[in-house]
Structure formats: C-alpha cells, structure tokens
Amino acid sequence: MEDFEQYYVDAVYGNPLLAYIETLSFSVYDWTLVFAIAFLSLEILNDVVTKRASGSRFVETLSSIATQIPFYLSEVFIFAGFVMLYFYIYDNITWQLPVTGWMCVVAVIAADFVYYWEHRAAHRIRLLWLAHSVHHSSPIMNTATAFRFSVFDPVLSGTFYLLLVLAGVHPVFVFAGEIMVQVYQFWIHNEMIGKLGPLEEVMNTPSHHRVHHGSDEKYLDKNYGGIFIIWDRMFGTFQREEEIPNYGLTTPINTVNPFKVQFYEFGGFFRDLFKAKSVGEWFGRIFKPPGWEPSK
Amino acid sequence: MSALDRTQLPKRNGLLTFLYAVLTVFMFLFFGYIITTGDVYVGLGYSAQLEEQYADYEWDGTQTAQSSASPSQVAVPTDQKPVQPTTLQFAANPTASVAEPVQPQTAKPNAKPADYRAAFFVAGLSRTLDVNAANEKELMALWNGIYEAGFPRRLNQVQANKTVVVVYSDYNHAAQTVRVTVGYRVADASQPDTASVVKVEAGRYEAKASHGADSVLLHWAENASRQDLLFNTDFEEHEVDAWLQPQKSTVYLGKR
C-alpha cells in the first residue's frame, strides 16, 4: 500500500495538470457538501413556513442523510481498490490518450455518457437495481435525497467507469469526470426550482429529475441523464414533467430504518431466486428488469 | 396535459424561493470560478488550511522572509528581512546533490504523505519551484511534506555551490505560471544573510540579499515564464530549462 501511495504521488502530483485536476475535483466535492447544507436548510425552512413540515418528512430527510454513513465506509475501501485497479490497467495499456486540458473536458462528457448507461442499467437490471433502489426509495424530494446512496453504489460506478480507463483515459480524468457528474446532480433534487426555459432542452434540471424519481407509470425509467439530458433524447428515454410526480418506489418501503433502507429489495430478490423453476428464469430474475416475470 | 405550471409545485415561500435561486446561481458562479482559476480555497486560503494543519509545528522564529504581501504592499523598501537558508538545509550543506539527500531539519511527528495534499498540489503546479510558501511556517511544512514523500526537489538542481533563495513565490493556477522571487549566491552558513527590498515597481521589485561580503540582487517577476526567468534572474539558460523540464526528467531524492 505504501508503495502505491508513493506511486500515486509520483504519477499524479508529479504532473501539474493531474495535480490540478485531482485537487480541484476533491475540492469541488467538498464545497458541494457546504452548498448542500445551505440548500437543505432553505428547503426545511420553506417546509416550516408553508406549513408543509411534518415529523415524517423530517425523519425521512434524516433517513436519507443516514445512508451516507455506510456509503462512505464502503466507498473508502471500494474506491481505493478501484484507484489501484485503474492505475494498473492504465499503466499496462498501450493506447493511453493524451493528458491535456481538453482531454479532461472530453473525459467529463464521456463520463456523463457512461453515467447514462450505468444509470439505465441500474434501473433495467434487477441485480443492479438492488443497489440503486435505495436512492429512489424516499417518498420525498429534497437535497437530502441526492445523498441517499447504497453501500453498493461505489461498485456500480467503479465498474462502469472502468470502461473509460480501458479506452485510454487517464484515471485522474476518469475520477474527475465521475465526481463532476455526481456533483452536478446534487442540486437537481428539489422542489424549489421550477422549469428553466431553454436549459431544459440540453441540461438535466430539477424538473427532469423529479420525473426520474416519479413512481407514476409514465415517469418510470425516464431521464437517466447526469449532466446532460441529451442522452435521453438520443436514446428514447426522455420525458417532460407534466404534473408533479409521486416520488418513491412503486411499492413504498414505508420505513426509515437504515438497515431496511439499504437492503429493502434484497428479500424479494432472493425469494424470487429460490423459487425460480429453471436456469433461464434464475438468470432472468437477476438480469432482467425489476418486475420481470417468466410469463411476460 | 399542458406543460407544468410553476404553481403546481408544492407551495413555496417567495423569499425563500428567491434565496434558493440566488444560492443556486451563486453556486454555479462559485464553481466556475474555482474551476477556471484553481483557487480551490477561495479566500479561506490554503495558507489558512496549512496554518491549522501544522498548528503544532514548531518554528523557532529566527527567520523572517518576505511576507505574503503583494509587491505593492511592500511598504518599507529598506526593511531588513533576514534570510536564513539553513531552514532549507542548503547553507548547512551547500553542495547538496542528488547523491546526498538532505534530511529535513524538523519533520512533523507522525506526518503521513496524505497530510500534504495541498503541499504537493502547490509543488506540482509551480513547475519551476518545489517550495512555494507565503511564510516560513508554510515553507518548512511544505519542505518536509515534499521531502517525506520523496517529492523531487528541483532546488537542488542548481549548481553545487549556489543556493536558491526563495523569498516569496506564488502561482497562477489557470495560467500555470509562477511568480517568484529567486536568486542564488554562494552559500556559507557561517555568515548571516539579509535581504532587503531596494526597488519597487509595478509588477516587479528587486531585493538585495547580502551574504557576508557578497550580495546579489533578487528579482521578482509576476507570472514568470521561461523568458521571464531568463530575463529577470541571473540563472543560466540551461538552469532555467532544467527547472522547466517535464517531470519525468526530475531526479528524485529522499526516501526513494
């Protein structure tokens, strides 16, 4: 591990651009948390002023925030593992892309593209939905929801972003892209901002993302984009917000228990696996979308 | 169904909604600023962070190099600012070379490389200088951090009997340039060193550094490029080029 630390220092801090991007990325992430606290405070204050506040909404908010504890614990180890894996792969490929400022911009856009497919897979493959469903299980929509994560989310992200490393993108650029995509999305989890005019056509916005969190039939599996909504337009998953969605899962979890929040979907998943009558059904239960049945 | 009417959103307080919108706009401007300038600590100052990080760091207080004030803030040109390069170990070992890694004078106990991210960041950016600090405390902290991780010390790449004096340096993230006050002289730890600002102009100043009977002029140049360094310092072309070489050519010292 110490060897890798030394390697990392040499590889990253020995290059001014990489050092800049790496430090900047983490700093942006740090500042995001500061802004998130401010946003959430205003939302809670708004709830109080408009008499919308309730004990259940507040506890639900705390429940979302509480998911950060197991998430961070898992991320520390999983992220460290992916860092080493990324660098190992990058150092052993011969098609490394140049480390330039423009390449970093390209990497962020590419990361957003990869995120679209990661996100889409997380909704359409039941195994991955086990993790991502945590993010969608809150029946309310506020900034805290943006930080509602599964302990398995780092595995999901790390695996998909590996594609960029395999494409020759420097790991630091990949992490920067991943962080930017994540950071961008925290501000779109709210009901304080309506529609944003022309920006709605290109960017992912609070309105688009409310749709994504809707459990209404027409809103299901829509608006997967991270920073840009153009991916959804290109791949047929775009849906405008036409009325305020009902948030949460199609089957509400009705709990704020941190353990149940993390593993709510697992019980049904394993029950379905055990009752599978064929290998085909067994695989279907794992890799088909949530709700898939053999007869369908 | 028609397009969403804003009134369909849950009831919102006008003032709070306005504040929320202002905060959102401010956040984007803020992130735009730090992404384009690299000023990631925005006024809180990385120096403030280091002050806290190295709060328990013991500094004997004998050295007072230039403060972090900009040249225009250098109020007393004749103010004597003793320079004690022994803190960088050069004077104690003026012929330090790549074969003779210099031990830091006082390292922070139990310090780990991870503590020095900001230091590496600064060092990594300032291509021409490994030590980049606003005051002695930072200077030493940076130096130790750089040393402990085996970070390359290009300061040692100058000629064996010359020592770089870093009075003050700063950097511009966006332009990836440095502004530095540098000079070199024959090192001799037995003689006291002093430095004084002798000339202040817009964008640059000159400082006179005395070393025993010898003295040299230290030059300051903002956003120093290769040409700036060549023009404004006494360094030879090959020395400046050595500083500006890509990282791969750097000689590693210390624990490596």
Contacts between the chains, C-beta under 8 A, distances in Angstrom:
chain1	res1	chain2	res2	distance
A	5	B	113	5.8
A	5	B	114	7.5
A	6	B	113	7.7
A	6	B	149	7.0
A	6	B	150	6.5
A	6	B	255	7.9
A	6	B	256	7.5
A	9	B	113	6.1
A	9	B	120	6.5
A	9	B	149	4.9
A	9	B	150	7.5
A	9	B	151	6.9
A	10	B	150	7.9
A	10	B	252	8.0
A	12	B	124	7.9
A	13	B	120	3.9
A	13	B	121	7.0
A	13	B	123	7.1
A	13	B	124	4.4
A	13	B	149	7.9
A	13	B	151	7.0
A	14	B	124	6.6
A	14	B	151	7.9
A	14	B	152	7.2
A	14	B	247	4.1
A	14	B	250	7.2
A	15	B	124	6.9
A	15	B	247	5.8
A	16	B	124	5.2
A	16	B	125	4.9
A	16	B	127	6.0
A	16	B	176	5.9
A	17	B	176	7.9
A	18	B	124	7.8
A	19	B	120	6.4
A	19	B	121	5.2
A	19	B	124	3.3
A	19	B	125	6.1
A	20	B	38	5.8
A	20	B	121	7.3
A	20	B	124	7.5
A	20	B	125	6.1
A	20	B	173	6.3
A	20	B	176	7.7
A	22	B	121	7.9
A	23	B	40	6.3
A	23	B	117	6.6
A	23	B	118	7.5
A	23	B	121	4.3
A	24	B	34	7.0
A	24	B	35	6.4
A	24	B	38	6.2
A	24	B	40	5.9
A	26	B	117	8.0
A	27	B	34	6.7
A	27	B	40	3.7
A	27	B	41	7.4
A	28	B	31	6.2
A	28	B	34	6.9
A	28	B	35	7.1
A	28	B	40	7.8
A	31	B	30	7.2
A	31	B	31	7.2
A	31	B	34	7.3
A	35	B	23	7.3
A	35	B	27	5.0
A	38	B	23	5.9
A	39	B	20	7.0
A	39	B	23	6.6
A	39	B	24	7.9
A	42	B	16	5.5
A	42	B	19	5.9
A	42	B	20	5.0
A	42	B	23	7.0
A	43	B	20	7.6
A	45	B	13	7.8
A	45	B	16	5.9
A	46	B	12	5.9
A	46	B	13	5.3
A	46	B	16	4.6
A	46	B	17	7.3
A	46	B	20	7.7
A	49	B	13	4.5
A	49	B	16	6.5
A	50	B	10	7.3
A	50	B	11	4.3
A	50	B	12	6.6
A	50	B	13	5.8
A	52	B	10	6.2
A	52	B	11	6.6
A	187	B	24	6.3
A	187	B	27	6.8
A	190	B	20	7.7
A	191	B	9	5.5
A	191	B	10	5.3
A	191	B	12	7.8
A	192	B	9	7.9
A	192	B	12	6.1
A	192	B	16	7.7
A	192	B	17	5.8
A	192	B	20	4.5
A	192	B	21	7.9
A	193	B	20	7.0
A	193	B	21	7.0
A	193	B	24	6.9
A	194	B	4	7.2
A	194	B	6	4.0
A	194	B	9	5.9
A	195	B	3	7.6
A	195	B	4	6.3
A	195	B	6	7.3
A	207	B	4	6.8
A	240	B	3	7.1
A	240	B	4	7.7
A	241	B	4	5.0
A	242	B	1	4.2
A	242	B	2	7.7
A	242	B	3	7.1
A	242	B	4	6.2
A	243	B	1	6.2
A	243	B	4	6.8
A	243	B	8	6.4
A	244	B	4	7.7
A	244	B	8	5.5
A	244	B	9	6.5
A	244	B	10	7.4
